[in-house]
């Protein structure tokens, strides 16, 4: 066994300092990762809220629209839904066309019944 206890003491102190430094590095890294996750979650929530606010016209927005019918056609029924107003057009009670009119007054879709 060597009699140089000063060298062994220095090695033990150095290793202890390195262990403490690595524990501190691990704690700081985990805190930084946690903060990055929270920041990413906050950005995701902001994008979601922005997309919800950028929704098109609401049901309270008024619109004016002319619906041209061919000779003999009449509106059989009109129903309101989430996507807009569903209008059935036909003759003598038989449906010929179904229109989906969104709440901004634009015809979103047409179904021709044959």
KOLLODO-806739 format. One record per residue: residue in one letter; x, y, z of N, C-alpha, C in turn; residue number from 1. Coordinates in Angstrom, 2 decimals. Each point is the difference from the previous one (the first is absolute). Layout:
// residues N
 residuo      nu      nv      nw     cau     cav     caw      cu      cv      cw num
       A       X       Y       Z       X       Y       Z       X       Y       Z NUM
...
END
This chain:
// residues 114
 residuo      nu      nv      nw     cau     cav     caw      cu      cv      cw num
       X    0.83   -1.17    0.00   -0.83    1.17    0.00    0.88    1.24    0.00   1
       X   -0.29    0.94   -0.90    0.86    1.18   -0.06   -0.22    0.91    1.20   2
       X    1.03    0.70    0.32   -0.06    0.92    1.14   -0.39    1.40   -0.45   3
       X   -0.32    0.18   -1.28   -0.31    1.32   -0.53   -1.52    0.23    0.12   4
       X   -0.42    0.32    1.19   -1.44    0.21    0.24   -0.50    1.32   -0.60   5
       X    0.88    0.95   -0.21   -0.41    1.28   -0.60   -0.50   -0.21   -1.43   6
       X    0.67   -0.86   -0.74   -0.42   -0.29   -1.37   -1.36   -0.71    0.00   7
       X   -0.16   -0.97    0.86   -1.29   -0.71    0.07   -1.12    0.93    0.45   8
       X    0.32    0.87    0.94   -1.00    0.96    0.48   -0.42    0.94   -1.13   9
       X    0.96    0.46   -0.81   -0.30    0.89   -1.13   -0.87   -0.71   -1.04  10
       X    0.31   -1.27   -0.26   -0.79   -0.78   -0.97   -1.44   -0.17    0.50  11
       X   -0.19   -0.32    1.25   -1.34   -0.18    0.56   -0.78    1.31   -0.04  12
       X    0.63    1.10    0.35   -0.67    1.32   -0.03   -0.37    0.35   -1.44  13
       X    0.90   -0.23   -0.95   -0.28    0.29   -1.41   -1.18   -0.83   -0.50  14
       X   -0.01   -1.28    0.32   -1.11   -0.85   -0.43   -1.32    0.44    0.66  15
       X    0.06    0.40    1.24   -1.21    0.50    0.67   -0.53    1.26   -0.66  16
       X    0.92    0.91   -0.36   -0.42    1.23   -0.69   -0.60   -0.33   -1.35  17
       X    0.60   -0.94   -0.74   -0.54   -0.40   -1.31   -1.38   -0.63    0.14  18
       X   -0.21   -0.81    1.02   -1.32   -0.61    0.22   -1.04    1.08    0.29  19
       X    0.34    0.94    0.86   -0.93    1.10    0.32   -0.29    0.84   -1.25  20
       X    1.05    0.28   -0.81   -0.19    0.77   -1.23   -0.93   -0.74   -0.97  21
       X    0.15   -1.31   -0.14   -0.86   -0.77   -0.90   -1.44   -0.03    0.49  22
       X   -0.20   -0.07    1.30   -1.37    0.05    0.54   -0.63    1.36   -0.32  23
       X    0.77    1.07    0.15   -0.51    1.34   -0.31   -0.33    0.10   -1.49  24
       X    0.87   -0.53   -0.87   -0.26    0.02   -1.45   -1.28   -0.76   -0.32  25
       X   -0.21   -1.15    0.62   -1.22   -0.78   -0.24   -1.25    0.77    0.45  26
       X    0.08    0.66    1.12   -1.16    0.77    0.50   -0.29    1.17   -0.95  27
       X    1.03    0.73   -0.42   -0.20    1.13   -0.91   -0.56   -0.48   -1.33  28
       X    0.52   -1.12   -0.53   -0.49   -0.52   -1.28   -1.47   -0.42    0.10  29
       X   -0.38   -0.62    1.11   -1.40   -0.42    0.14   -0.92    1.22    0.13  30
       X    0.46    1.05    0.69   -0.81    1.22    0.11   -0.15    0.65   -1.37  31
       X    1.08    0.05   -0.79   -0.07    0.59   -1.34   -0.95   -0.80   -0.90  32
       X    0.04   -1.32    0.09   -0.90   -0.83   -0.81   -1.45    0.22    0.42  33
       X   -0.25    0.10    1.28   -1.35    0.26    0.50   -0.50    1.35   -0.51  34
       X    0.84    1.02    0.03   -0.39    1.32   -0.50   -0.28   -0.02   -1.49  35
       X    0.80   -0.76   -0.77   -0.24   -0.11   -1.43   -1.33   -0.68   -0.28  36
       X   -0.34   -1.03    0.78   -1.29   -0.67   -0.18   -1.15    0.95    0.31  37
       X    0.12    0.77    1.06   -1.06    0.95    0.36   -0.14    1.08   -1.08  38
       X    1.11    0.45   -0.55   -0.03    1.01   -1.07   -0.68   -0.57   -1.24  39
       X    0.33   -1.25   -0.35   -0.63   -0.65   -1.16   -1.50   -0.18    0.23  40
       X   -0.39   -0.37    1.22   -1.43   -0.13    0.31   -0.71    1.34   -0.11  41
       X    0.64    1.06    0.47   -0.60    1.33   -0.07   -0.16    0.44   -1.46  42
       X    0.99   -0.28   -0.85   -0.11    0.34   -1.42   -1.13   -0.79   -0.66  43
       X   -0.14   -1.27    0.37   -1.06   -0.82   -0.56   -1.37    0.54    0.40  44
       X   -0.15    0.41    1.25   -1.27    0.57    0.47   -0.28    1.31   -0.73  45
       X    1.02    0.84   -0.20   -0.20    1.26   -0.71   -0.43   -0.24   -1.44  46
       X    0.64   -0.99   -0.68   -0.40   -0.29   -1.39   -1.43   -0.53   -0.05  47
       X   -0.38   -0.83    0.98   -1.36   -0.52    0.04   -1.01    1.12    0.20  48
       X    0.28    0.90    0.94   -0.91    1.11    0.25   -0.08    0.93   -1.20  49
       X    1.12    0.22   -0.68    0.00    0.85   -1.19   -0.83   -0.63   -1.11  50
       X    0.10   -1.32   -0.15   -0.80   -0.66   -1.04   -1.48    0.03    0.35  51
       X   -0.33   -0.06    1.28   -1.41    0.07    0.41   -0.55    1.40   -0.22  52
       X    0.82    1.04    0.19   -0.45    1.37   -0.17   -0.10    0.36   -1.47  53
       X    0.76   -0.68   -0.86    0.00    0.30   -1.42   -1.10   -0.75   -0.73  54
       X   -1.01   -0.43    0.71   -1.12   -0.72   -0.61   -0.75    0.93   -0.95  55
       X   -0.59   -0.56   -1.06   -0.74    0.85   -0.94   -1.23    0.64    0.65  56
       X   -0.89    0.43   -0.78   -1.17    0.74    0.49   -0.78   -0.80    1.03  57
       X   -0.58    0.70    0.94   -0.81   -0.65    1.02   -1.46    0.07   -0.40  58
       X   -0.84   -0.67    0.77   -1.42   -0.03   -0.33   -0.66    1.36    0.20  59
       X    0.63    0.91    0.71   -0.62    1.29    0.25    0.28    1.01   -1.12  60
       X    0.92   -0.36   -0.96    0.30    0.92   -1.09   -1.13   -0.04   -1.03  61
       X   -0.59    1.14   -0.33   -1.09    0.00   -0.98    0.55   -0.12   -1.43  62
       X   -0.83   -0.54   -0.89    0.36   -0.03   -1.42   -1.25    0.13   -0.83  63
       X    0.20    0.43   -1.23   -1.10    0.19   -0.95    0.33   -0.85   -1.22  64
       X   -0.95   -0.82   -0.44    0.27   -0.93   -1.09   -1.24   -0.17   -0.85  65
       X    0.19   -0.09   -1.31   -1.08   -0.29   -0.94    0.17   -1.44   -0.47  66
       X   -1.06   -0.79    0.13    0.02   -1.39   -0.42   -0.90   -0.11   -1.22  67
       X    0.61   -0.16   -1.17   -0.77   -0.05   -1.26   -0.52   -1.41   -0.23  68
       X   -1.31   -0.12   -0.16   -0.64   -1.28   -0.26   -0.45   -0.06   -1.45  69
       X    0.04   -1.20   -0.57   -0.49   -0.18   -1.36   -1.52   -0.01    0.02  70
       X   -0.60    0.11   -1.16   -1.45    0.06   -0.11   -0.62   -1.28    0.59  71
       X   -0.93    0.17    0.90   -0.70   -1.11    0.62    0.68   -0.53    1.26  72
       X    1.22    0.41    0.26    0.68   -0.47    1.21   -0.46    0.78    1.21  73
       X    0.08   -0.65    1.15   -0.35    0.65    1.25    0.92   -0.52    1.10  74
       X    0.10    0.75    1.08    0.79   -0.44    1.15   -0.88   -0.95    0.80  75
       X    0.44   -1.24    0.11   -0.77   -1.00    0.71    0.22    0.12    1.51  76
       X    1.26    0.17    0.39    0.29    0.17    1.43    1.33    0.73    0.16  77
       X    0.17    0.59    1.17    1.26    0.66    0.38    0.27   -0.35    1.46  78
       X    1.20   -0.53    0.25    0.38   -0.40    1.36    1.32    0.65    0.36  79
       X    0.11    0.41    1.23    1.24    0.61    0.48    0.82   -1.03    0.75  80
       X    1.31    0.01   -0.23    0.91   -0.93    0.68    1.29    0.70    0.36  81
       X    0.97   -0.78    0.46    1.30    0.58    0.39    0.73    0.60   -1.18  82
       X   -0.03   -0.67   -1.15    0.75    0.44   -1.17   -0.69    1.12   -0.77  83
       X   -1.30    0.11    0.14   -0.74    1.02   -0.74   -1.47   -0.37   -0.13  84
       X   -0.60    0.51   -1.07   -1.42   -0.23   -0.26   -0.12   -1.02   -1.13  85
       X   -0.77   -1.05    0.22   -0.23   -1.03   -0.99   -1.35    0.27   -0.66  86
       X    0.02    0.28   -1.31   -1.21    0.36   -0.74   -0.29   -1.08   -1.03  87
       X   -1.22   -0.56    0.04   -0.44   -0.98   -0.99   -0.88    0.71   -1.02  88
       X    0.35   -0.17   -1.27   -0.74    0.64   -1.09   -0.54   -1.09   -0.91  89
       X   -1.24    0.16   -0.46   -0.57   -0.99   -0.90   -1.32    0.44   -0.59  90
       X   -0.69   -0.95   -0.62   -1.30    0.24   -0.61   -0.98   -1.05    0.50  91
       X   -1.18    0.42    0.30   -1.08   -0.88    0.42    0.40   -0.90    1.17  92
       X    0.76    0.51    0.93    0.39   -0.74    1.20    1.19   -0.93   -0.19  93
       X    0.49   -0.16   -1.24    1.15   -0.86   -0.27    1.28    0.85   -0.01  94
       X    0.99   -0.43    0.76    1.25    0.76    0.11    0.83   -0.18   -1.25  95
       X    0.46    1.12   -0.58    0.87   -0.03   -1.17    1.42    0.45    0.35  96
       X    0.11    0.87    0.99    1.30    0.56    0.34    0.03    0.31    1.49  97
       X    1.15   -0.25    0.62    0.21    0.34    1.41    1.19    0.96    0.07  98
       X   -0.20    1.15    0.61    1.05    1.01    0.12    0.43    0.13    1.45  99
       X    1.31    0.12    0.22    0.53    0.33    1.32    0.53    1.42   -0.09 100
       X   -0.65    0.90    0.70    0.38    1.42   -0.01    0.62    0.31    1.36 101
       X    1.30    0.41    0.00    0.63    0.31    1.28   -0.53    1.32    0.54 102
       X    0.38    0.32    1.23   -0.58    1.16    0.67    0.56    1.34   -0.49 103
       X    0.88   -0.05   -1.00    0.45    1.25   -0.63   -0.78    0.26   -1.28 104
       X   -0.91   -0.91   -0.39   -0.81    0.18   -1.19    0.57   -0.68   -1.23 105
       X    1.09   -0.70    0.12    0.64   -0.67   -1.12   -0.55   -1.43   -0.11 106
       X   -0.25   -0.45   -1.21   -0.45   -1.38   -0.21    1.20   -0.91    0.15 107
       X    0.03   -0.77    1.08    1.15   -0.85    0.30   -0.05   -1.32   -0.76 108
       X   -1.19   -0.44   -0.39   -0.09   -1.26   -0.72   -1.37   -0.18   -0.63 109
       X   -0.04   -0.75   -1.09   -1.25   -0.28   -0.70   -0.06   -1.49   -0.29 110
       X   -1.16   -0.59    0.30   -0.25   -1.41   -0.34   -1.17   -0.02   -0.98 111
       X    0.26   -0.52   -1.20   -1.06   -0.14   -1.01   -0.59   -1.40    0.12 112
       X   -1.30   -0.07    0.27   -0.69   -1.26    0.16   -0.56   -0.41   -1.36 113
       X    0.31   -1.20   -0.44   -0.47   -0.46   -1.31   -1.07   -1.04    0.17 114
END
